[in-house]
Amino acid sequence: MFTFRGFLKSLWFLIPVLLFFTLVTWYADFDGGLPFPSGILAVFLMVNCSLSFLSFIMPSYVLTFYAANAYDKSKTAWSEGFRYIAIYFCGLNGEIQNLLSRFPFYVQRPITLLLCIWYFLVLGGIINMFGL
């Protein structure tokens, strides 16, 4: 499913998206925002924090959303691009929720809540580090 040829095909989609993120964070850095690598890390943490909060409310939706993007069988440039974006931005939370789905309800929900709080605190630490 994950091939080098598919990754090369996804670059037609990934290069404009990454260029957009680079320009946005570069411009935000001039205004006193987050610098380039930290800006992408902050977006990564924001997406994972919001998906973790959604997994607390409706975990099957988040698992379906992640699986539909990451394990799509079509070989178009769009699907390959969304596959690698889903793996990068949603992969950590998606795989953790996939693991937690095997546990009972009373174990799954507190761990999901702690994960959401952890994402929020790390994101707050990164933002606080740059004085925003």
Backbone as XML, in Angstrom:
<?xml version="1.0"?>
<chain id="A" units="angstrom">
  <residue number="1" name="MET">
    <atom name="N" x="0.824" y="-1.186" z="0.000"/>
    <atom name="CA" x="0.000" y="0.000" z="0.000"/>
    <atom name="C" x="0.872" y="1.256" z="0.000"/>
  </residue>
  <residue number="2" name="PHE">
    <atom name="N" x="1.925" y="1.268" z="0.797"/>
    <atom name="CA" x="2.831" y="2.407" z="0.838"/>
    <atom name="C" x="4.045" y="2.066" z="-0.025"/>
  </residue>
  <residue number="3" name="THR">
    <atom name="N" x="4.130" y="2.696" z="-1.161"/>
    <atom name="CA" x="5.219" y="2.415" z="-2.087"/>
    <atom name="C" x="5.978" y="3.698" z="-2.384"/>
  </residue>
  <residue number="4" name="PHE">
    <atom name="N" x="7.170" y="3.527" z="-2.881"/>
    <atom name="CA" x="7.973" y="4.689" z="-3.260"/>
    <atom name="C" x="7.344" y="5.409" z="-4.442"/>
  </residue>
  <residue number="5" name="ARG">
    <atom name="N" x="6.782" y="4.639" z="-5.356"/>
    <atom name="CA" x="6.108" y="5.245" z="-6.503"/>
    <atom name="C" x="4.885" y="6.053" z="-6.063"/>
  </residue>
  <residue number="6" name="GLY">
    <atom name="N" x="4.137" y="5.522" z="-5.076"/>
    <atom name="CA" x="2.996" y="6.263" z="-4.540"/>
    <atom name="C" x="3.422" y="7.540" z="-3.837"/>
  </residue>
  <residue number="7" name="PHE">
    <atom name="N" x="4.576" y="7.483" z="-3.134"/>
    <atom name="CA" x="5.082" y="8.686" z="-2.481"/>
    <atom name="C" x="5.472" y="9.731" z="-3.518"/>
  </residue>
  <residue number="8" name="LEU">
    <atom name="N" x="6.121" y="9.297" z="-4.598"/>
    <atom name="CA" x="6.475" y="10.254" z="-5.655"/>
    <atom name="C" x="5.234" y="10.852" z="-6.304"/>
  </residue>
  <residue number="9" name="LYS">
    <atom name="N" x="4.186" y="10.047" z="-6.451"/>
    <atom name="CA" x="2.939" y="10.549" z="-7.015"/>
    <atom name="C" x="2.284" y="11.549" z="-6.057"/>
  </residue>
  <residue number="10" name="SER">
    <atom name="N" x="2.437" y="11.311" z="-4.747"/>
    <atom name="CA" x="1.826" y="12.213" z="-3.765"/>
    <atom name="C" x="2.522" y="13.555" z="-3.709"/>
  </residue>
  <residue number="11" name="LEU">
    <atom name="N" x="3.740" y="13.644" z="-4.206"/>
    <atom name="CA" x="4.457" y="14.918" z="-4.158"/>
    <atom name="C" x="3.767" y="15.999" z="-4.975"/>
  </residue>
  <residue number="12" name="TRP">
    <atom name="N" x="2.998" y="15.627" z="-6.000"/>
    <atom name="CA" x="2.229" y="16.618" z="-6.762"/>
    <atom name="C" x="1.215" y="17.316" z="-5.870"/>
  </residue>
  <residue number="13" name="PHE">
    <atom name="N" x="0.767" y="16.641" z="-4.843"/>
    <atom name="CA" x="-0.175" y="17.230" z="-3.898"/>
    <atom name="C" x="0.547" y="17.798" z="-2.680"/>
  </residue>
  <residue number="14" name="LEU">
    <atom name="N" x="1.586" y="17.115" z="-2.205"/>
    <atom name="CA" x="2.254" y="17.515" z="-0.970"/>
    <atom name="C" x="3.103" y="18.771" z="-1.122"/>
  </residue>
  <residue number="15" name="ILE">
    <atom name="N" x="3.751" y="18.943" z="-2.252"/>
    <atom name="CA" x="4.635" y="20.101" z="-2.417"/>
    <atom name="C" x="3.863" y="21.422" z="-2.317"/>
  </residue>
  <residue number="16" name="PRO">
    <atom name="N" x="2.716" y="21.595" z="-2.978"/>
    <atom name="CA" x="1.979" y="22.855" z="-2.771"/>
    <atom name="C" x="1.475" y="23.035" z="-1.339"/>
  </residue>
  <residue number="17" name="VAL">
    <atom name="N" x="1.063" y="21.955" z="-0.686"/>
    <atom name="CA" x="0.578" y="22.062" z="0.693"/>
    <atom name="C" x="1.724" y="22.460" z="1.623"/>
  </residue>
  <residue number="18" name="LEU">
    <atom name="N" x="2.868" y="21.801" z="1.488"/>
    <atom name="CA" x="4.013" y="22.145" z="2.332"/>
    <atom name="C" x="4.554" y="23.535" z="2.018"/>
  </residue>
  <residue number="19" name="LEU">
    <atom name="N" x="4.509" y="23.927" z="0.756"/>
    <atom name="CA" x="4.919" y="25.284" z="0.390"/>
    <atom name="C" x="3.979" y="26.316" z="1.017"/>
  </residue>
  <residue number="20" name="PHE">
    <atom name="N" x="2.683" y="26.014" z="1.037"/>
    <atom name="CA" x="1.724" y="26.908" z="1.676"/>
    <atom name="C" x="2.012" y="27.037" z="3.174"/>
  </residue>
  <residue number="21" name="PHE">
    <atom name="N" x="2.232" y="25.900" z="3.859"/>
    <atom name="CA" x="2.567" y="25.952" z="5.291"/>
    <atom name="C" x="3.865" y="26.704" z="5.528"/>
  </residue>
  <residue number="22" name="THR">
    <atom name="N" x="4.835" y="26.523" z="4.653"/>
    <atom name="CA" x="6.111" y="27.218" z="4.800"/>
    <atom name="C" x="5.932" y="28.723" z="4.669"/>
  </residue>
  <residue number="23" name="LEU">
    <atom name="N" x="5.176" y="29.163" z="3.667"/>
    <atom name="CA" x="4.970" y="30.598" z="3.473"/>
    <atom name="C" x="4.151" y="31.213" z="4.598"/>
  </residue>
  <residue number="24" name="VAL">
    <atom name="N" x="3.135" y="30.486" z="5.073"/>
    <atom name="CA" x="2.311" y="31.018" z="6.162"/>
    <atom name="C" x="3.123" y="31.158" z="7.442"/>
  </residue>
  <residue number="25" name="THR">
    <atom name="N" x="3.893" y="30.133" z="7.796"/>
    <atom name="CA" x="4.675" y="30.228" z="9.022"/>
    <atom name="C" x="5.845" y="31.198" z="8.864"/>
  </residue>
  <residue number="26" name="TRP">
    <atom name="N" x="6.377" y="31.336" z="7.650"/>
    <atom name="CA" x="7.440" y="32.311" z="7.412"/>
    <atom name="C" x="6.903" y="33.724" z="7.576"/>
  </residue>
  <residue number="27" name="TYR">
    <atom name="N" x="5.700" y="33.983" z="7.054"/>
    <atom name="CA" x="5.087" y="35.298" z="7.207"/>
    <atom name="C" x="4.714" y="35.549" z="8.665"/>
  </residue>
  <residue number="28" name="ALA">
    <atom name="N" x="4.215" y="34.530" z="9.359"/>
    <atom name="CA" x="3.858" y="34.691" z="10.770"/>
    <atom name="C" x="5.093" y="34.946" z="11.620"/>
  </residue>
  <residue number="29" name="ASP">
    <atom name="N" x="6.242" y="34.445" z="11.192"/>
    <atom name="CA" x="7.473" y="34.679" z="11.931"/>
    <atom name="C" x="7.874" y="36.143" z="11.870"/>
  </residue>
  <residue number="30" name="PHE">
    <atom name="N" x="7.590" y="36.833" z="10.759"/>
    <atom name="CA" x="7.892" y="38.259" z="10.669"/>
    <atom name="C" x="7.014" y="39.074" z="11.620"/>
  </residue>
  <residue number="31" name="ASP">
    <atom name="N" x="5.810" y="38.612" z="11.878"/>
    <atom name="CA" x="4.895" y="39.316" z="12.774"/>
    <atom name="C" x="5.049" y="38.873" z="14.220"/>
  </residue>
  <residue number="32" name="GLY">
    <atom name="N" x="6.080" y="38.141" z="14.543"/>
    <atom name="CA" x="6.291" y="37.684" z="15.903"/>
    <atom name="C" x="5.580" y="36.380" z="16.191"/>
  </residue>
  <residue number="33" name="GLY">
    <atom name="N" x="5.276" y="35.611" z="15.179"/>
    <atom name="CA" x="4.604" y="34.328" z="15.353"/>
    <atom name="C" x="5.585" y="33.200" z="15.565"/>
  </residue>
  <residue number="34" name="LEU">
    <atom name="N" x="5.134" y="31.997" z="15.249"/>
    <atom name="CA" x="5.977" y="30.822" z="15.403"/>
    <atom name="C" x="6.906" y="30.685" z="14.203"/>
  </residue>
  <residue number="35" name="PRO">
    <atom name="N" x="8.182" y="30.362" z="14.425"/>
    <atom name="CA" x="9.069" y="30.130" z="13.291"/>
    <atom name="C" x="8.713" y="28.835" z="12.565"/>
  </residue>
  <residue number="36" name="PHE">
    <atom name="N" x="9.345" y="28.602" z="11.437"/>
    <atom name="CA" x="8.935" y="27.546" z="10.506"/>
    <atom name="C" x="8.809" y="26.142" z="11.116"/>
  </residue>
  <residue number="37" name="PRO">
    <atom name="N" x="9.829" y="25.535" z="11.664"/>
    <atom name="CA" x="9.597" y="24.152" z="12.098"/>
    <atom name="C" x="8.632" y="24.067" z="13.264"/>
  </residue>
  <residue number="38" name="SER">
    <atom name="N" x="8.671" y="25.037" z="14.151"/>
    <atom name="CA" x="7.773" y="25.014" z="15.303"/>
    <atom name="C" x="6.334" y="25.263" z="14.890"/>
  </residue>
  <residue number="39" name="GLY">
    <atom name="N" x="6.118" y="26.004" z="13.822"/>
    <atom name="CA" x="4.762" y="26.232" z="13.328"/>
    <atom name="C" x="4.118" y="24.962" z="12.815"/>
  </residue>
  <residue number="40" name="ILE">
    <atom name="N" x="4.897" y="24.138" z="12.111"/>
    <atom name="CA" x="4.348" y="22.866" z="11.629"/>
    <atom name="C" x="4.106" y="21.919" z="12.796"/>
  </residue>
  <residue number="41" name="LEU">
    <atom name="N" x="4.979" y="21.935" z="13.795"/>
    <atom name="CA" x="4.775" y="21.114" z="14.987"/>
    <atom name="C" x="3.532" y="21.568" z="15.745"/>
  </residue>
  <residue number="42" name="ALA">
    <atom name="N" x="3.293" y="22.881" z="15.801"/>
    <atom name="CA" x="2.091" y="23.384" z="16.470"/>
    <atom name="C" x="0.834" y="22.953" z="15.729"/>
  </residue>
  <residue number="43" name="VAL">
    <atom name="N" x="0.859" y="22.976" z="14.397"/>
    <atom name="CA" x="-0.299" y="22.501" z="13.626"/>
    <atom name="C" x="-0.513" y="21.009" z="13.872"/>
  </residue>
  <residue number="44" name="PHE">
    <atom name="N" x="0.556" y="20.232" z="13.900"/>
    <atom name="CA" x="0.487" y="18.804" z="14.201"/>
    <atom name="C" x="-0.178" y="18.565" z="15.558"/>
  </residue>
  <residue number="45" name="LEU">
    <atom name="N" x="0.238" y="19.320" z="16.563"/>
    <atom name="CA" x="-0.329" y="19.142" z="17.901"/>
    <atom name="C" x="-1.777" y="19.626" z="17.982"/>
  </residue>
  <residue number="46" name="MET">
    <atom name="N" x="-2.109" y="20.708" z="17.268"/>
    <atom name="CA" x="-3.497" y="21.185" z="17.274"/>
    <atom name="C" x="-4.433" y="20.169" z="16.642"/>
  </residue>
  <residue number="47" name="VAL">
    <atom name="N" x="-4.029" y="19.583" z="15.525"/>
    <atom name="CA" x="-4.868" y="18.589" z="14.859"/>
    <atom name="C" x="-5.019" y="17.355" z="15.745"/>
  </residue>
  <residue number="48" name="ASN">
    <atom name="N" x="-3.923" y="16.884" z="16.332"/>
    <atom name="CA" x="-4.004" y="15.712" z="17.189"/>
    <atom name="C" x="-4.790" y="15.984" z="18.466"/>
  </residue>
  <residue number="49" name="CYS">
    <atom name="N" x="-4.691" y="17.207" z="19.007"/>
    <atom name="CA" x="-5.466" y="17.555" z="20.201"/>
    <atom name="C" x="-6.955" y="17.593" z="19.884"/>
  </residue>
  <residue number="50" name="SER">
    <atom name="N" x="-7.325" y="18.171" z="18.754"/>
    <atom name="CA" x="-8.744" y="18.215" z="18.394"/>
    <atom name="C" x="-9.277" y="16.821" z="18.075"/>
  </residue>
  <residue number="51" name="LEU">
    <atom name="N" x="-8.484" y="15.994" z="17.403"/>
    <atom name="CA" x="-8.929" y="14.620" z="17.142"/>
    <atom name="C" x="-8.989" y="13.793" z="18.420"/>
  </residue>
  <residue number="52" name="SER">
    <atom name="N" x="-8.109" y="14.064" z="19.354"/>
    <atom name="CA" x="-8.165" y="13.365" z="20.631"/>
    <atom name="C" x="-9.426" y="13.759" z="21.410"/>
  </residue>
  <residue number="53" name="PHE">
    <atom name="N" x="-9.785" y="15.038" z="21.343"/>
    <atom name="CA" x="-11.020" y="15.469" z="21.997"/>
    <atom name="C" x="-12.237" y="14.831" z="21.324"/>
  </residue>
  <residue number="54" name="LEU">
    <atom name="N" x="-12.219" y="14.770" z="19.985"/>
    <atom name="CA" x="-13.310" y="14.094" z="19.279"/>
    <atom name="C" x="-13.345" y="12.603" z="19.589"/>
  </residue>
  <residue number="55" name="SER">
    <atom name="N" x="-12.181" y="11.992" z="19.808"/>
    <atom name="CA" x="-12.157" y="10.572" z="20.152"/>
    <atom name="C" x="-12.738" y="10.334" z="21.528"/>
  </residue>
  <residue number="56" name="PHE">
    <atom name="N" x="-12.694" y="11.340" z="22.369"/>
    <atom name="CA" x="-13.313" y="11.199" z="23.686"/>
    <atom name="C" x="-14.833" y="11.132" z="23.543"/>
  </residue>
  <residue number="57" name="ILE">
    <atom name="N" x="-15.378" y="11.873" z="22.584"/>
    <atom name="CA" x="-16.829" y="11.905" z="22.375"/>
    <atom name="C" x="-17.280" y="10.777" z="21.461"/>
  </residue>
  <residue number="58" name="MET">
    <atom name="N" x="-16.624" y="10.633" z="20.301"/>
    <atom name="CA" x="-17.024" y="9.607" z="19.323"/>
    <atom name="C" x="-15.785" y="8.956" z="18.704"/>
  </residue>
  <residue number="59" name="PRO">
    <atom name="N" x="-15.245" y="7.928" z="19.364"/>
    <atom name="CA" x="-13.994" y="7.329" z="18.910"/>
    <atom name="C" x="-14.106" y="6.584" z="17.582"/>
  </residue>
  <residue number="60" name="SER">
    <atom name="N" x="-15.240" y="6.006" z="17.291"/>
    <atom name="CA" x="-15.361" y="5.247" z="16.037"/>
    <atom name="C" x="-15.281" y="6.171" z="14.821"/>
  </residue>
  <residue number="61" name="TYR">
    <atom name="N" x="-15.771" y="7.398" z="14.942"/>
    <atom name="CA" x="-15.686" y="8.362" z="13.848"/>
    <atom name="C" x="-14.234" y="8.704" z="13.538"/>
  </residue>
  <residue number="62" name="VAL">
    <atom name="N" x="-13.437" y="8.935" z="14.558"/>
    <atom name="CA" x="-12.036" y="9.303" z="14.356"/>
    <atom name="C" x="-11.266" y="8.143" z="13.737"/>
  </residue>
  <residue number="63" name="LEU">
    <atom name="N" x="-11.530" y="6.934" z="14.201"/>
    <atom name="CA" x="-10.871" y="5.767" z="13.612"/>
    <atom name="C" x="-11.265" y="5.575" z="12.156"/>
  </residue>
  <residue number="64" name="THR">
    <atom name="N" x="-12.536" y="5.778" z="11.838"/>
    <atom name="CA" x="-12.998" y="5.651" z="10.458"/>
    <atom name="C" x="-12.384" y="6.730" z="9.577"/>
  </residue>
  <residue number="65" name="PHE">
    <atom name="N" x="-12.313" y="7.960" z="10.072"/>
    <atom name="CA" x="-11.721" y="9.068" z="9.328"/>
    <atom name="C" x="-10.250" y="8.794" z="9.021"/>
  </residue>
  <residue number="66" name="TYR">
    <atom name="N" x="-9.526" y="8.336" z="10.027"/>
    <atom name="CA" x="-8.105" y="8.049" z="9.822"/>
    <atom name="C" x="-7.906" y="6.869" z="8.867"/>
  </residue>
  <residue number="67" name="ALA">
    <atom name="N" x="-8.657" y="5.813" z="9.066"/>
    <atom name="CA" x="-8.503" y="4.628" z="8.218"/>
    <atom name="C" x="-8.913" y="4.916" z="6.776"/>
  </residue>
  <residue number="68" name="ALA">
    <atom name="N" x="-9.931" y="5.726" z="6.582"/>
    <atom name="CA" x="-10.376" y="6.053" z="5.225"/>
    <atom name="C" x="-9.314" y="6.839" z="4.470"/>
  </residue>
  <residue number="69" name="ASN">
    <atom name="N" x="-8.571" y="7.681" z="5.151"/>
    <atom name="CA" x="-7.520" y="8.456" z="4.485"/>
    <atom name="C" x="-6.199" y="7.702" z="4.400"/>
  </residue>
  <residue number="70" name="ALA">
    <atom name="N" x="-5.801" y="7.045" z="5.472"/>
    <atom name="CA" x="-4.475" y="6.425" z="5.502"/>
    <atom name="C" x="-4.423" y="5.101" z="4.757"/>
  </residue>
  <residue number="71" name="TYR">
    <atom name="N" x="-5.513" y="4.361" z="4.728"/>
    <atom name="CA" x="-5.493" y="3.040" z="4.110"/>
    <atom name="C" x="-6.372" y="2.972" z="2.865"/>
  </residue>
  <residue number="72" name="ASP">
    <atom name="N" x="-6.493" y="4.086" z="2.163"/>
    <atom name="CA" x="-7.258" y="4.127" z="0.920"/>
    <atom name="C" x="-6.531" y="3.317" z="-0.145"/>
  </residue>
  <residue number="73" name="LYS">
    <atom name="N" x="-7.247" y="2.540" z="-0.916"/>
    <atom name="CA" x="-6.631" y="1.652" z="-1.901"/>
    <atom name="C" x="-6.443" y="2.297" z="-3.272"/>
  </residue>
  <residue number="74" name="SER">
    <atom name="N" x="-7.072" y="3.445" z="-3.536"/>
    <atom name="CA" x="-6.921" y="4.065" z="-4.851"/>
    <atom name="C" x="-5.521" y="4.656" z="-4.994"/>
  </residue>
  <residue number="75" name="LYS">
    <atom name="N" x="-5.077" y="4.784" z="-6.212"/>
    <atom name="CA" x="-3.694" y="5.190" z="-6.486"/>
    <atom name="C" x="-3.600" y="6.546" z="-7.179"/>
  </residue>
  <residue number="76" name="THR">
    <atom name="N" x="-4.564" y="7.421" z="-6.964"/>
    <atom name="CA" x="-4.506" y="8.741" z="-7.578"/>
    <atom name="C" x="-3.567" y="9.644" z="-6.773"/>
  </residue>
  <residue number="77" name="ALA">
    <atom name="N" x="-3.173" y="10.749" z="-7.369"/>
    <atom name="CA" x="-2.283" y="11.683" z="-6.676"/>
    <atom name="C" x="-2.982" y="12.291" z="-5.459"/>
  </residue>
  <residue number="78" name="TRP">
    <atom name="N" x="-4.286" y="12.540" z="-5.568"/>
    <atom name="CA" x="-5.032" y="13.100" z="-4.433"/>
    <atom name="C" x="-5.067" y="12.118" z="-3.260"/>
  </residue>
  <residue number="79" name="SER">
    <atom name="N" x="-5.392" y="10.862" z="-3.541"/>
    <atom name="CA" x="-5.480" y="9.887" z="-2.455"/>
    <atom name="C" x="-4.118" y="9.618" z="-1.837"/>
  </residue>
  <residue number="80" name="GLU">
    <atom name="N" x="-3.079" y="9.584" z="-2.665"/>
    <atom name="CA" x="-1.728" y="9.404" z="-2.122"/>
    <atom name="C" x="-1.322" y="10.610" z="-1.273"/>
  </residue>
  <residue number="81" name="GLY">
    <atom name="N" x="-1.656" y="11.808" z="-1.727"/>
    <atom name="CA" x="-1.336" y="13.011" z="-0.950"/>
    <atom name="C" x="-2.075" y="13.052" z="0.368"/>
  </residue>
  <residue number="82" name="PHE">
    <atom name="N" x="-3.383" y="12.756" z="0.338"/>
    <atom name="CA" x="-4.151" y="12.731" z="1.584"/>
    <atom name="C" x="-3.675" y="11.622" z="2.506"/>
  </residue>
  <residue number="83" name="ARG">
    <atom name="N" x="-3.181" y="10.527" z="1.938"/>
    <atom name="CA" x="-2.658" y="9.432" z="2.754"/>
    <atom name="C" x="-1.480" y="9.908" z="3.594"/>
  </residue>
  <residue number="84" name="TYR">
    <atom name="N" x="-0.536" y="10.581" z="2.977"/>
    <atom name="CA" x="0.649" y="11.013" z="3.722"/>
    <atom name="C" x="0.351" y="12.188" z="4.647"/>
  </residue>
  <residue number="85" name="ILE">
    <atom name="N" x="-0.585" y="13.032" z="4.287"/>
    <atom name="CA" x="-0.998" y="14.097" z="5.212"/>
    <atom name="C" x="-1.714" y="13.497" z="6.416"/>
  </residue>
  <residue number="86" name="ALA">
    <atom name="N" x="-2.581" y="12.508" z="6.181"/>
    <atom name="CA" x="-3.279" y="11.851" z="7.293"/>
    <atom name="C" x="-2.299" y="11.118" z="8.191"/>
  </residue>
  <residue number="87" name="ILE">
    <atom name="N" x="-1.305" y="10.490" z="7.598"/>
    <atom name="CA" x="-0.318" y="9.782" z="8.411"/>
    <atom name="C" x="0.471" y="10.765" z="9.257"/>
  </residue>
  <residue number="88" name="TYR">
    <atom name="N" x="0.847" y="11.900" z="8.687"/>
    <atom name="CA" x="1.632" y="12.863" z="9.454"/>
    <atom name="C" x="0.790" y="13.584" z="10.506"/>
  </residue>
  <residue number="89" name="PHE">
    <atom name="N" x="-0.335" y="14.142" z="10.103"/>
    <atom name="CA" x="-1.093" y="14.976" z="11.024"/>
    <atom name="C" x="-2.007" y="14.194" z="11.961"/>
  </residue>
  <residue number="90" name="CYS">
    <atom name="N" x="-2.515" y="13.049" z="11.547"/>
    <atom name="CA" x="-3.470" y="12.300" z="12.366"/>
    <atom name="C" x="-2.944" y="10.943" z="12.794"/>
  </residue>
  <residue number="91" name="GLY">
    <atom name="N" x="-1.753" y="10.572" z="12.341"/>
    <atom name="CA" x="-1.256" y="9.226" z="12.566"/>
    <atom name="C" x="-1.049" y="8.866" z="14.012"/>
  </residue>
  <residue number="92" name="LEU">
    <atom name="N" x="-0.489" y="9.768" z="14.794"/>
    <atom name="CA" x="-0.222" y="9.465" z="16.191"/>
    <atom name="C" x="-1.516" y="9.197" z="16.938"/>
  </residue>
  <residue number="93" name="ASN">
    <atom name="N" x="-2.468" y="10.085" z="16.817"/>
    <atom name="CA" x="-3.733" y="9.898" z="17.513"/>
    <atom name="C" x="-4.527" y="8.730" z="16.928"/>
  </residue>
  <residue number="94" name="GLY">
    <atom name="N" x="-4.486" y="8.557" z="15.613"/>
    <atom name="CA" x="-5.223" y="7.462" z="14.993"/>
    <atom name="C" x="-4.734" y="6.103" z="15.445"/>
  </residue>
  <residue number="95" name="GLU">
    <atom name="N" x="-3.433" y="5.921" z="15.517"/>
    <atom name="CA" x="-2.898" y="4.631" z="15.948"/>
    <atom name="C" x="-3.112" y="4.406" z="17.449"/>
  </residue>
  <residue number="96" name="ILE">
    <atom name="N" x="-3.026" y="5.457" z="18.254"/>
    <atom name="CA" x="-3.300" y="5.308" z="19.685"/>
    <atom name="C" x="-4.762" y="4.960" z="19.906"/>
  </residue>
  <residue number="97" name="GLN">
    <atom name="N" x="-5.669" y="5.604" z="19.176"/>
    <atom name="CA" x="-7.089" y="5.284" z="19.331"/>
    <atom name="C" x="-7.406" y="3.886" z="18.807"/>
  </residue>
  <residue number="98" name="ASN">
    <atom name="N" x="-6.682" y="3.441" z="17.786"/>
    <atom name="CA" x="-6.847" y="2.075" z="17.296"/>
    <atom name="C" x="-6.442" y="1.079" z="18.378"/>
  </residue>
  <residue number="99" name="LEU">
    <atom name="N" x="-5.376" y="1.357" z="19.081"/>
    <atom name="CA" x="-4.946" y="0.500" z="20.183"/>
    <atom name="C" x="-5.937" y="0.566" z="21.344"/>
  </residue>
  <residue number="100" name="LEU">
    <atom name="N" x="-6.400" y="1.770" z="21.679"/>
    <atom name="CA" x="-7.320" y="1.926" z="22.809"/>
    <atom name="C" x="-8.701" y="1.356" z="22.522"/>
  </residue>
  <residue number="101" name="SER">
    <atom name="N" x="-9.061" y="1.184" z="21.264"/>
    <atom name="CA" x="-10.383" y="0.641" z="20.942"/>
    <atom name="C" x="-10.532" y="-0.802" z="21.410"/>
  </residue>
  <residue number="102" name="ARG">
    <atom name="N" x="-9.437" y="-1.464" z="21.689"/>
    <atom name="CA" x="-9.491" y="-2.845" z="22.171"/>
    <atom name="C" x="-9.726" y="-2.934" z="23.670"/>
  </residue>
  <residue number="103" name="PHE">
    <atom name="N" x="-9.581" y="-1.817" z="24.368"/>
    <atom name="CA" x="-9.759" y="-1.810" z="25.817"/>
    <atom name="C" x="-11.214" y="-1.516" z="26.171"/>
  </residue>
  <residue number="104" name="PRO">
    <atom name="N" x="-11.609" y="-1.840" z="27.414"/>
    <atom name="CA" x="-12.979" y="-1.500" z="27.823"/>
    <atom name="C" x="-13.168" y="0.008" z="27.972"/>
  </residue>
  <residue number="105" name="PHE">
    <atom name="N" x="-14.429" y="0.400" z="28.044"/>
    <atom name="CA" x="-14.814" y="1.807" z="28.085"/>
    <atom name="C" x="-14.155" y="2.552" z="29.243"/>
  </residue>
  <residue number="106" name="TYR">
    <atom name="N" x="-14.151" y="1.955" z="30.432"/>
    <atom name="CA" x="-13.637" y="2.637" z="31.623"/>
    <atom name="C" x="-12.116" y="2.775" z="31.616"/>
  </residue>
  <residue number="107" name="VAL">
    <atom name="N" x="-11.416" y="2.107" z="30.719"/>
    <atom name="CA" x="-9.977" y="2.292" z="30.561"/>
    <atom name="C" x="-9.702" y="3.248" z="29.396"/>
  </residue>
  <residue number="108" name="GLN">
    <atom name="N" x="-10.488" y="3.117" z="28.346"/>
    <atom name="CA" x="-10.267" y="3.896" z="27.128"/>
    <atom name="C" x="-10.505" y="5.386" z="27.337"/>
  </residue>
  <residue number="109" name="ARG">
    <atom name="N" x="-11.595" y="5.761" z="27.989"/>
    <atom name="CA" x="-11.936" y="7.187" z="28.118"/>
    <atom name="C" x="-10.962" y="7.974" z="28.975"/>
  </residue>
  <residue number="110" name="PRO">
    <atom name="N" x="-10.536" y="7.481" z="30.154"/>
    <atom name="CA" x="-9.556" y="8.281" z="30.911"/>
    <atom name="C" x="-8.216" y="8.446" z="30.189"/>
  </residue>
  <residue number="111" name="ILE">
    <atom name="N" x="-7.775" y="7.405" z="29.495"/>
    <atom name="CA" x="-6.509" y="7.531" z="28.764"/>
    <atom name="C" x="-6.651" y="8.527" z="27.623"/>
  </residue>
  <residue number="112" name="THR">
    <atom name="N" x="-7.798" y="8.516" z="26.948"/>
    <atom name="CA" x="-8.047" y="9.482" z="25.874"/>
    <atom name="C" x="-8.085" y="10.899" z="26.430"/>
  </residue>
  <residue number="113" name="LEU">
    <atom name="N" x="-8.713" y="11.088" z="27.571"/>
    <atom name="CA" x="-8.757" y="12.409" z="28.193"/>
    <atom name="C" x="-7.362" y="12.868" z="28.606"/>
  </residue>
  <residue number="114" name="LEU">
    <atom name="N" x="-6.559" y="11.983" z="29.171"/>
    <atom name="CA" x="-5.186" y="12.340" z="29.546"/>
    <atom name="C" x="-4.343" y="12.673" z="28.315"/>
  </residue>
  <residue number="115" name="LEU">
    <atom name="N" x="-4.560" y="11.959" z="27.232"/>
    <atom name="CA" x="-3.847" y="12.244" z="25.990"/>
    <atom name="C" x="-4.223" y="13.621" z="25.445"/>
  </residue>
  <residue number="116" name="CYS">
    <atom name="N" x="-5.492" y="13.963" z="25.506"/>
    <atom name="CA" x="-5.945" y="15.276" z="25.052"/>
    <atom name="C" x="-5.340" y="16.387" z="25.916"/>
  </residue>
  <residue number="117" name="ILE">
    <atom name="N" x="-5.310" y="16.181" z="27.203"/>
    <atom name="CA" x="-4.712" y="17.170" z="28.110"/>
    <atom name="C" x="-3.219" y="17.296" z="27.843"/>
  </residue>
  <residue number="118" name="TRP">
    <atom name="N" x="-2.554" y="16.167" z="27.584"/>
    <atom name="CA" x="-1.125" y="16.206" z="27.298"/>
    <atom name="C" x="-0.828" y="16.981" z="26.017"/>
  </residue>
  <residue number="119" name="TYR">
    <atom name="N" x="-1.607" y="16.728" z="24.956"/>
    <atom name="CA" x="-1.434" y="17.487" z="23.706"/>
    <atom name="C" x="-1.620" y="18.985" z="23.962"/>
  </residue>
  <residue number="120" name="PHE">
    <atom name="N" x="-2.638" y="19.323" z="24.725"/>
    <atom name="CA" x="-2.935" y="20.728" z="24.999"/>
    <atom name="C" x="-1.800" y="21.384" z="25.784"/>
  </residue>
  <residue number="121" name="LEU">
    <atom name="N" x="-1.251" y="20.685" z="26.773"/>
    <atom name="CA" x="-0.159" y="21.250" z="27.569"/>
    <atom name="C" x="1.119" y="21.405" z="26.749"/>
  </residue>
  <residue number="122" name="VAL">
    <atom name="N" x="1.432" y="20.442" z="25.904"/>
    <atom name="CA" x="2.625" y="20.550" z="25.060"/>
    <atom name="C" x="2.460" y="21.691" z="24.056"/>
  </residue>
  <residue number="123" name="LEU">
    <atom name="N" x="1.274" y="21.807" z="23.464"/>
    <atom name="CA" x="1.011" y="22.911" z="22.549"/>
    <atom name="C" x="1.114" y="24.256" z="23.274"/>
  </residue>
  <residue number="124" name="GLY">
    <atom name="N" x="0.570" y="24.333" z="24.475"/>
    <atom name="CA" x="0.692" y="25.554" z="25.272"/>
    <atom name="C" x="2.136" y="25.868" z="25.618"/>
  </residue>
  <residue number="125" name="GLY">
    <atom name="N" x="2.947" y="24.840" z="25.880"/>
    <atom name="CA" x="4.364" y="25.051" z="26.157"/>
    <atom name="C" x="5.108" y="25.597" z="24.958"/>
  </residue>
  <residue number="126" name="ILE">
    <atom name="N" x="4.794" y="25.078" z="23.769"/>
    <atom name="CA" x="5.459" y="25.580" z="22.562"/>
    <atom name="C" x="5.062" y="27.026" z="22.296"/>
  </residue>
  <residue number="127" name="ILE">
    <atom name="N" x="3.785" y="27.333" z="22.441"/>
    <atom name="CA" x="3.330" y="28.702" z="22.210"/>
    <atom name="C" x="3.903" y="29.640" z="23.259"/>
  </residue>
  <residue number="128" name="ASN">
    <atom name="N" x="3.966" y="29.199" z="24.511"/>
    <atom name="CA" x="4.524" y="30.020" z="25.589"/>
    <atom name="C" x="6.022" y="30.231" z="25.413"/>
  </residue>
  <residue number="129" name="MET">
    <atom name="N" x="6.704" y="29.263" z="24.835"/>
    <atom name="CA" x="8.145" y="29.376" z="24.633"/>
    <atom name="C" x="8.491" y="30.539" z="23.693"/>
  </residue>
  <residue number="130" name="PHE">
    <atom name="N" x="7.594" y="30.812" z="22.742"/>
    <atom name="CA" x="7.840" y="31.899" z="21.805"/>
    <atom name="C" x="7.142" y="33.201" z="22.223"/>
  </residue>
  <residue number="131" name="GLY">
    <atom name="N" x="6.548" y="33.226" z="23.409"/>
    <atom name="CA" x="5.968" y="34.448" z="23.945"/>
    <atom name="C" x="4.734" y="34.942" z="23.257"/>
  </residue>
  <residue number="132" name="LEU">
    <atom name="N" x="3.881" y="34.017" z="22.788"/>
    <atom name="CA" x="2.658" y="34.433" z="22.105"/>
    <atom name="C" x="1.492" y="34.478" z="23.040"/>
  </residue>
</chain>
